[in-house]
Amino acid sequence: MYLRPDEITSVLMDKISDFDFKVETAEVGHVVQVGDGIAIIYGLDKAMAGEVIEFPNGTLGLVQNLEEDNVGAIILGPYTEIKEGDIVTKTNRVLDVAVGEGLLGRVINAIGDPIDGKGPLEHDGYGLVERPAPSILSRQSVSEPMQTGLKAIDSLVPIGKGQRELIIGDRQTGKTAIAVDTIINQKDTGVISIYVAIGKKASSVVGVIDDLATRGAMKNTIVVSACASEPAPMLFLAPYAGCAIAEYFMERGKDVLIIYDDLSKHAVAYRELSLLLRRPPGREAFPGDVFYLHSRLLERAAKMSDKLGGGSITALPIVETQAGDVSAYIPTNIISITDGQIFLEADLFHSGVRPAINAGISVSRVGGAAQLKAMKQVSGTLRLDLAQYRELAAFSQFSSDLDSATKKKLERGKRIVEILKQPMYSTLAAEDQVASLRALGIGFYDGIDVEEIGHVEKKLIAFLHTSIQGLLNKIADGDKLLGHEFRRLDEAIETFGRMLHTTGKG
């Protein structure tokens, strides 16, 4: 049989016409230098800033620097096994973390892996770690209170849902204690809490988790932990991971409280990364974009419009100062980003005033609009009275001969300070705070020894719950108290005062 060349050609063309020639290609580079959580990589010419890359042992990295002939990346995990010459692969994706209801009650690290020994996470998807903040049109003004359960905060520096309120002070002045109390106060409110530990000792984080679990608050809380023993990249990423989880709940119409403890250690970790990546140092050796580091994080806290579900993220960043210096670089940066600050003073703390809030420097630029109406009514002159007392107390140290009016103001001031004291883990409901501050305002505590005030306050609140529960419910609902309702509250307080006086005599 004879085959002509043109027939052979046509058969071959038919065979190869449907052949799809595909080759899987992956852009790879190799490690030139590695150490201290940083890798310099040659060959990833098409890498993007913020892109995830993969090392041979499965450890991930995140591209940070794009140089002419190399790429600088941070290593998200143990870096001791990575060595020069290792092959690095592009993934063409940006970093995300697991999000969803299954994270409640769990402890995870900065890249979303569980570290509490309770097995794998049940999650509903993934959220982007880096993401633009909601636009102005997507937001609404702060209008609902975020109750901390602490009289000194809810009356003087109130916080609203969607606000960013800075907690600032020297080390060991009770900053974390305020954050933990605020989380505990949300346990039955439906608010989801996220506690991000940045650069803290592992034992401190375990202590916080135990406190939350003991008081029943862990069921609504997620802990993102990047301890001091972890590499700087994990400390850098932790707050963004926590914020990504918070955004998942906010987008579903829920209210979220997120604590960043603390952002001064976050800035130090970022400075370490930047210097290792050979970025130009600026003031105090921090990189030029250290302001953007925190602004792009805290701007993601918002109260969303009703059209977008009405959810919110309330951020309480914590910053540590050195010797009370609020004019340092990182504190001033974060003060200018946030909507107010709660300043804790070491001298007050050591003198037994806890929470050690300096009412003169502390301010809330937004929360007053969200404060309970009844709270606003009873706390109107509190800040002024407290400021006058502090001034008089300082002045009276130099004089032994004081007139009766000054003595009276000093005695009233001592009682204001005593009422605002609150031991840790003893948060008060809003209606109980209002009742106690009203009693203070009408002079109920004036005839009581300062040492006895805390004990008497508990008895007063218990009595009011048995006699005017309906009125307390109205306060809790956020309604304004009318004149006759105030008279009813005052009468109940005076009735208890007479009972206390009779019991004391007996």
C-alpha positions as CSV (number, residue, x, y, z in Angstrom):
1,M,0.0,0.0,0.0
2,Y,1.3,3.3,-1.0
3,L,0.8,6.5,1.2
4,R,1.2,9.9,-0.4
5,P,3.1,12.6,1.6
6,D,0.1,15.0,1.6
7,E,-2.2,12.3,3.2
8,I,0.4,11.7,6.0
9,T,0.5,15.5,6.6
10,S,-3.3,15.8,6.8
11,V,-3.6,12.9,9.3
12,L,-0.8,14.4,11.5
13,M,-2.5,17.8,11.4
14,D,-5.8,16.3,12.4
15,K,-4.2,14.6,15.4
16,I,-2.4,17.6,16.7
17,S,-5.1,20.2,16.1
18,D,-7.0,19.3,19.3
19,F,-3.8,18.9,21.4
20,D,-3.6,21.5,24.2
21,F,0.0,22.0,25.3
22,K,0.0,23.2,28.9
23,V,2.9,23.4,31.2
24,E,2.5,24.3,34.9
25,T,5.1,27.0,35.7
26,A,5.9,28.7,39.0
27,E,8.1,31.6,39.4
28,V,10.8,30.8,41.9
29,G,13.7,32.5,43.6
30,H,16.4,31.5,46.0
31,V,17.4,32.7,49.4
32,V,20.5,34.9,49.4
33,Q,20.5,35.9,53.1
34,V,18.4,34.9,56.1
35,G,18.3,35.7,59.8
36,D,16.3,37.4,62.6
37,G,13.0,36.7,60.8
38,I,14.1,38.3,57.5
39,A,15.0,36.7,54.2
40,I,16.6,38.4,51.2
41,I,15.5,36.6,48.0
42,Y,16.9,36.8,44.4
43,G,14.9,35.9,41.4
44,L,11.3,36.8,42.3
45,D,11.1,39.6,39.7
46,K,7.3,39.6,39.5
47,A,6.6,39.5,43.3
48,M,4.1,42.0,44.6
49,A,4.4,44.0,47.9
50,G,2.3,42.1,50.5
51,E,2.3,38.8,48.5
52,V,2.7,35.5,50.4
53,I,5.7,33.4,49.4
54,E,6.5,29.8,50.5
55,F,9.8,28.3,51.7
56,P,10.8,24.6,51.3
57,N,9.8,23.6,54.8
58,G,6.2,24.9,54.3
59,T,6.9,28.2,56.3
60,L,5.3,31.2,54.7
61,G,6.8,34.6,54.1
62,L,5.4,38.1,53.3
63,V,7.1,40.3,50.7
64,Q,7.9,43.7,52.1
65,N,10.8,45.3,50.1
66,L,10.9,45.4,46.3
67,E,14.5,46.2,45.3
68,E,16.0,46.3,41.8
69,D,17.8,43.0,42.1
70,N,16.2,41.3,45.2
71,V,13.1,41.0,47.4
72,G,13.1,41.5,51.1
73,A,10.5,39.3,53.0
74,I,9.5,38.7,56.6
75,I,9.3,35.0,57.7
76,L,6.0,34.0,59.4
77,G,7.2,31.3,61.6
78,P,10.5,29.6,62.7
79,Y,13.3,30.8,60.5
80,T,16.2,28.7,61.9
81,E,15.5,25.8,59.4
82,I,15.7,28.2,56.3
83,K,19.2,28.5,54.8
84,E,20.9,30.3,52.0
85,G,20.2,28.7,48.6
86,D,16.7,27.5,49.5
87,I,14.1,27.7,46.7
88,V,11.3,30.2,47.4
89,T,8.0,30.0,45.5
90,K,5.4,32.7,44.7
91,T,1.8,32.0,45.7
92,N,0.0,34.9,43.9
93,R,-2.1,35.6,47.0
94,V,-2.2,38.0,49.9
95,L,-2.2,37.0,53.5
96,D,-5.5,36.0,55.2
97,V,-6.6,34.4,58.4
98,A,-9.5,32.1,59.3
99,V,-12.6,33.9,60.5
100,G,-16.0,32.7,61.8
101,E,-18.1,31.8,64.9
102,G,-15.9,28.8,65.5
103,L,-13.1,31.0,66.7
104,L,-15.0,32.1,69.8
105,G,-13.4,30.8,73.0
106,R,-10.1,29.9,71.1
107,V,-6.5,31.2,71.3
108,I,-4.7,31.6,67.9
109,N,-1.4,33.0,66.7
110,A,-0.8,35.9,64.3
111,I,-1.4,33.7,61.2
112,G,-4.6,32.1,62.5
113,D,-3.2,28.8,63.7
114,P,-4.7,27.5,66.9
115,I,-2.3,27.3,69.9
116,D,-4.6,26.3,72.7
117,G,-4.4,22.5,72.2
118,K,-8.2,22.2,71.4
119,G,-7.8,20.8,67.9
120,P,-8.3,22.4,64.5
121,L,-10.4,25.6,64.1
122,E,-13.9,25.5,62.7
123,H,-14.1,28.5,60.5
124,D,-16.5,30.1,57.9
125,G,-13.9,31.4,55.5
126,Y,-10.9,33.7,55.4
127,G,-10.5,37.5,56.0
128,L,-7.8,39.7,54.5
129,V,-5.2,40.7,57.1
130,E,-4.5,44.0,55.3
131,R,-7.6,45.8,54.0
132,P,-8.7,49.4,53.4
133,A,-10.7,51.1,56.2
134,P,-14.5,51.7,55.6
135,S,-15.2,54.9,53.7
136,I,-16.9,57.9,55.4
137,L,-20.2,57.1,53.5
138,S,-20.1,53.6,54.9
139,R,-20.1,54.9,58.5
140,Q,-22.5,56.5,60.9
141,S,-21.8,58.6,64.0
142,V,-21.2,57.0,67.3
143,S,-24.5,56.7,69.2
144,E,-24.5,53.7,71.5
145,P,-22.5,53.4,74.7
146,M,-19.8,50.7,75.2
147,Q,-20.1,50.2,78.9
148,T,-16.9,49.3,80.7
149,G,-18.5,48.7,84.1
150,L,-16.0,51.2,85.6
151,K,-17.6,54.3,87.1
152,A,-14.5,56.4,86.5
153,I,-14.7,55.7,82.8
154,D,-18.4,55.5,82.1
155,S,-19.0,58.8,83.9
156,L,-15.9,60.9,83.0
157,V,-14.5,59.5,79.7
158,P,-17.4,57.5,78.2
159,I,-16.7,55.2,75.2
160,G,-19.2,54.6,72.4
161,K,-19.5,51.7,70.0
162,G,-17.2,52.4,67.0
163,Q,-14.9,54.6,68.9
164,R,-11.1,54.3,69.3
165,E,-10.1,55.2,72.9
166,L,-6.4,55.0,73.9
167,I,-5.4,53.6,77.3
168,I,-2.1,55.1,78.1
169,G,0.3,55.0,81.1
170,D,3.5,53.7,82.6
171,R,4.1,50.0,83.1
172,Q,2.3,48.4,86.1
173,T,-0.5,51.1,86.3
174,G,-3.5,48.8,85.5
175,K,-3.8,49.3,81.7
176,T,-4.5,45.6,81.0
177,A,-6.8,45.4,84.1
178,I,-9.1,48.1,82.5
179,A,-9.1,46.1,79.2
180,V,-9.9,42.8,81.0
181,D,-12.7,44.4,83.1
182,T,-14.2,45.9,79.9
183,I,-14.2,42.4,78.2
184,I,-15.8,40.8,81.3
185,N,-18.5,43.5,81.3
186,Q,-19.5,42.4,77.8
187,K,-20.1,38.8,78.6
188,D,-23.9,39.0,78.6
189,T,-24.4,41.9,76.1
190,G,-23.9,40.1,72.8
191,V,-20.7,42.1,72.2
192,I,-17.8,39.9,70.8
193,S,-14.4,40.7,72.3
194,I,-11.0,40.1,70.8
195,Y,-7.9,40.4,72.9
196,V,-4.6,40.9,70.9
197,A,-1.5,40.3,73.0
198,I,1.6,41.8,71.4
199,G,5.0,41.2,72.9
200,K,3.7,40.2,76.3
201,K,5.1,37.4,78.5
202,A,3.4,34.0,77.8
203,S,2.6,33.7,81.5
204,S,0.8,37.1,81.4
205,V,-1.3,36.0,78.5
206,V,-2.2,32.8,80.2
207,G,-3.2,34.8,83.3
208,V,-5.6,37.0,81.2
209,I,-7.1,33.9,79.6
210,D,-7.7,32.2,83.0
211,D,-9.3,35.4,84.4
212,L,-11.7,35.6,81.4
213,A,-12.5,31.9,81.6
214,T,-13.1,32.0,85.4
215,R,-15.6,34.8,85.0
216,G,-17.4,33.3,82.1
217,A,-16.3,35.8,79.5
218,M,-14.1,33.5,77.3
219,K,-17.1,32.1,75.5
220,N,-17.6,35.4,73.6
221,T,-13.8,36.2,73.3
222,I,-11.1,35.4,70.8
223,V,-7.4,35.7,71.9
224,V,-4.8,36.5,69.3
225,S,-1.4,35.9,70.9
226,A,2.1,37.0,69.7
227,C,4.3,36.6,72.8
228,A,7.6,38.2,73.5
229,S,9.4,34.9,72.6
230,E,8.0,34.9,69.0
231,P,9.8,36.5,66.0
232,A,9.2,40.2,65.3
233,P,7.1,39.4,62.1
234,M,4.5,37.6,64.3
235,L,4.3,40.6,66.6
236,F,3.9,42.9,63.6
237,L,1.0,40.9,62.1
238,A,-1.0,40.1,65.2
239,P,-3.1,43.3,65.5
240,Y,-4.0,43.2,61.8
241,A,-5.1,39.5,62.1
242,G,-7.2,40.4,65.1
243,C,-8.8,43.3,63.1
244,A,-9.6,41.0,60.1
245,I,-11.5,38.6,62.5
246,A,-13.3,41.6,64.0
247,E,-14.4,42.8,60.5
248,Y,-16.0,39.5,59.8
249,F,-18.4,40.0,62.8
250,M,-18.9,43.7,62.1
251,E,-20.0,43.0,58.5
252,R,-22.7,40.7,59.9
253,G,-24.2,43.5,62.0
254,K,-22.5,42.6,65.3
255,D,-20.7,44.8,67.8
256,V,-17.0,43.9,68.5
257,L,-14.6,45.2,71.1
258,I,-10.9,44.8,70.2
259,I,-8.0,45.4,72.6
260,Y,-4.5,45.9,71.2
261,D,-2.1,45.2,74.2
262,D,0.1,47.0,73.4
263,L,1.0,49.1,70.4
264,S,4.3,50.5,71.7
265,K,5.7,46.9,71.5
266,H,4.1,46.6,68.1
267,A,6.0,49.8,66.9
268,V,9.3,48.4,68.3
269,A,8.8,45.1,66.4
270,Y,8.1,47.0,63.2
271,R,11.3,49.1,63.8
272,E,13.3,45.9,64.2
273,L,11.9,44.6,60.9
274,S,12.5,47.9,59.1
275,L,16.1,48.2,60.2
276,L,16.8,44.6,59.3
277,L,15.3,45.3,55.8
278,R,17.7,48.3,55.5
279,R,14.9,50.8,55.4
280,P,16.1,54.4,56.3
281,P,15.7,55.1,60.0
282,G,14.0,58.4,61.2
283,R,13.2,59.8,64.6
284,E,14.3,57.4,67.4
285,A,15.3,55.0,64.6
286,F,11.6,54.3,63.7
287,P,10.9,54.1,60.0
288,G,9.1,57.0,58.2
289,D,5.9,55.1,57.9
290,V,5.4,54.2,61.6
291,F,2.4,56.6,61.7
292,Y,0.8,54.8,58.8
293,L,1.5,51.5,60.6
294,H,-1.0,52.4,63.3
295,S,-3.4,54.7,61.4
296,R,-4.3,52.0,58.8
297,L,-5.0,49.6,61.7
298,L,-7.1,52.0,63.9
299,E,-9.0,53.5,61.1
300,R,-10.6,50.1,60.5
301,A,-12.6,50.6,63.7
302,A,-16.0,52.1,62.8
303,K,-19.7,52.2,63.4
304,M,-21.2,51.0,60.1
305,S,-24.3,52.6,58.6
306,D,-27.7,50.9,59.0
307,K,-27.7,50.1,55.3
308,L,-24.5,48.0,55.8
309,G,-25.9,46.2,58.9
310,G,-25.1,48.7,61.7
311,G,-22.2,46.6,63.1
312,S,-19.2,48.2,64.9
313,I,-15.6,47.7,66.0
314,T,-14.6,49.6,69.1
315,A,-10.8,49.7,69.5
316,L,-9.0,50.1,72.8
317,P,-5.3,50.4,71.9
318,I,-2.9,50.3,74.9
319,V,0.4,52.3,74.9
320,E,3.1,52.2,77.5
321,T,4.8,55.5,78.4
322,Q,8.2,56.1,80.1
323,A,7.9,58.1,83.3
324,G,4.5,59.5,82.3
325,D,5.9,61.2,79.1
326,V,2.9,61.4,76.8
327,S,4.8,63.7,74.4
328,A,7.1,60.9,73.2
329,Y,7.0,59.8,69.5
330,I,4.7,56.8,69.5
331,P,2.3,58.0,72.2
332,T,1.7,61.4,70.4
333,N,1.2,59.5,67.1
334,I,-1.5,57.3,68.5
335,I,-3.1,60.1,70.5
336,S,-3.6,62.0,67.2
337,I,-5.2,58.9,65.6
338,T,-7.6,58.0,68.4
339,D,-10.8,59.7,69.6
340,G,-9.5,60.3,73.2
341,Q,-7.3,58.8,75.8
342,I,-7.6,57.3,79.3
343,F,-4.4,58.4,81.1
344,L,-3.3,56.2,84.1
345,E,-1.0,57.9,86.6
346,A,1.6,55.9,88.5
347,D,1.4,58.1,91.6
348,L,-2.4,57.6,91.9
349,F,-2.0,53.9,91.4
350,H,0.6,53.6,94.2
351,S,-1.5,55.7,96.5
352,G,-4.4,53.1,96.2
353,V,-6.6,55.0,93.7
354,R,-7.6,52.2,91.2
355,P,-8.3,52.5,88.4
356,A,-5.7,55.2,88.5
357,I,-7.3,57.6,86.0
358,N,-6.1,61.2,85.8
359,A,-9.4,63.0,85.1
360,G,-7.6,66.1,84.0
361,I,-5.6,64.7,81.1
362,S,-8.1,61.9,80.2
363,V,-10.8,62.8,77.6
364,S,-13.3,61.2,75.3
365,R,-13.9,63.2,72.1
366,V,-16.9,61.1,70.9
367,G,-18.3,59.0,73.7
368,G,-20.3,61.8,75.3
369,A,-22.7,61.6,72.4
370,A,-23.3,57.9,73.2
371,Q,-23.4,58.2,77.0
372,L,-26.5,57.1,78.8
373,K,-28.8,60.1,79.3
374,A,-29.2,59.4,83.0
375,M,-25.4,59.0,83.4
376,K,-24.9,62.4,81.7
377,Q,-27.4,64.0,84.1
378,V,-25.7,62.7,87.3
379,S,-22.1,63.1,86.3
380,G,-22.3,66.7,85.0
381,T,-20.2,68.4,87.6
382,L,-18.1,65.4,88.6
383,R,-15.0,66.2,86.6
384,L,-15.0,69.8,87.8
385,D,-15.5,68.7,91.5
386,L,-12.6,66.2,91.1
387,A,-10.3,68.8,89.5
388,Q,-11.1,71.3,92.3
389,Y,-10.4,68.7,95.0
390,R,-7.0,67.8,93.5
391,E,-6.0,71.5,93.4
392,L,-7.2,72.1,97.0
393,A,-5.6,68.9,98.3
394,A,-2.2,70.1,96.8
395,F,-2.7,73.6,98.3
396,S,-3.8,72.4,101.7
397,Q,-0.5,70.5,102.3
398,F,1.1,73.9,102.9
399,S,-1.5,75.2,105.3
400,S,-2.8,73.9,108.6
401,D,-5.5,76.6,109.1
402,L,-8.3,76.0,106.6
403,D,-11.8,77.7,106.6
404,S,-14.9,75.5,106.9
405,A,-15.9,75.8,103.2
406,T,-12.5,74.5,102.1
407,K,-12.6,71.7,104.6
408,K,-16.1,70.7,103.3
409,K,-14.9,70.6,99.7
410,L,-11.9,68.5,100.7
411,E,-14.2,66.0,102.6
412,R,-16.5,65.9,99.6
413,G,-13.5,65.4,97.2
414,K,-12.3,62.4,99.3
415,R,-15.6,60.8,98.9
416,I,-15.7,61.4,95.2
417,V,-12.3,59.7,94.9
418,E,-13.5,56.8,97.1
419,I,-16.6,56.2,95.1
420,L,-14.7,56.1,91.8
421,K,-12.3,53.5,93.2
422,Q,-13.2,50.0,91.9
423,P,-11.4,46.7,92.6
424,M,-10.5,44.6,89.6
425,Y,-13.3,42.1,88.5
426,S,-16.0,44.1,90.2
427,T,-17.7,45.9,87.3
428,L,-21.0,47.7,87.9
429,A,-24.1,47.8,85.7
430,A,-24.9,51.2,84.3
431,E,-28.0,51.7,86.4
432,D,-26.1,50.9,89.6
433,Q,-23.4,53.4,88.6
434,V,-26.1,56.1,88.1
435,A,-27.7,55.4,91.4
436,S,-24.4,55.5,93.3
437,L,-23.3,58.8,91.6
438,R,-26.7,60.3,92.3
439,A,-26.3,59.4,96.0
440,L,-22.9,61.1,95.9
441,G,-24.4,64.2,94.3
442,I,-27.1,64.7,96.9
443,G,-24.6,64.3,99.8
444,F,-25.7,60.8,100.9
445,Y,-22.1,59.7,101.6
446,D,-21.1,63.0,103.4
447,G,-21.9,61.6,106.8
448,I,-20.2,58.2,106.2
449,D,-16.6,57.4,107.1
450,V,-14.4,57.2,103.9
451,E,-13.3,53.7,104.8
452,E,-17.0,52.5,105.0
453,I,-18.1,54.0,101.6
454,G,-17.5,50.9,99.5
455,H,-19.4,48.6,102.0
456,V,-22.3,51.1,102.2
457,E,-22.5,51.5,98.4
458,K,-23.1,47.7,98.0
459,K,-25.9,47.8,100.5
460,L,-27.5,50.8,98.9
461,I,-27.5,49.2,95.5
462,A,-29.0,46.0,96.8
463,F,-31.7,48.1,98.6
464,L,-32.6,50.1,95.4
465,H,-33.0,46.8,93.4
466,T,-35.7,45.7,95.9
467,S,-37.5,49.0,96.1
468,I,-37.3,50.8,92.7
469,Q,-36.3,48.1,90.2
470,G,-38.6,49.6,87.5
471,L,-36.8,52.9,87.6
472,L,-33.4,51.2,87.4
473,N,-34.6,49.4,84.3
474,K,-35.5,52.7,82.7
475,I,-32.0,54.0,83.4
476,A,-30.5,50.8,81.8
477,D,-32.7,51.4,78.7
478,G,-31.0,54.7,78.2
479,D,-34.0,56.9,79.0
480,K,-33.6,60.4,80.5
481,L,-34.9,60.7,84.0
482,L,-37.6,63.3,84.6
483,G,-37.9,65.5,87.7
484,H,-40.4,63.3,89.6
485,E,-38.3,60.2,88.8
486,F,-35.2,61.9,90.3
487,R,-37.3,62.7,93.4
488,R,-38.3,59.1,93.6
489,L,-34.7,57.9,93.4
490,D,-33.7,60.5,96.0
491,E,-36.4,59.4,98.3
492,A,-35.3,55.8,98.1
493,I,-31.7,56.8,98.8
494,E,-32.9,58.9,101.8
495,T,-35.0,56.0,103.1
496,F,-32.0,53.8,103.0
497,G,-30.0,56.5,104.8
498,R,-32.5,56.6,107.6
499,M,-32.5,52.8,107.8
500,L,-28.7,52.8,107.9
501,H,-28.7,55.5,110.6
502,T,-31.2,53.5,112.8
503,T,-29.2,50.3,112.3
504,G,-26.0,52.1,113.2
505,K,-27.5,53.5,116.4
506,G,-28.9,50.1,117.3
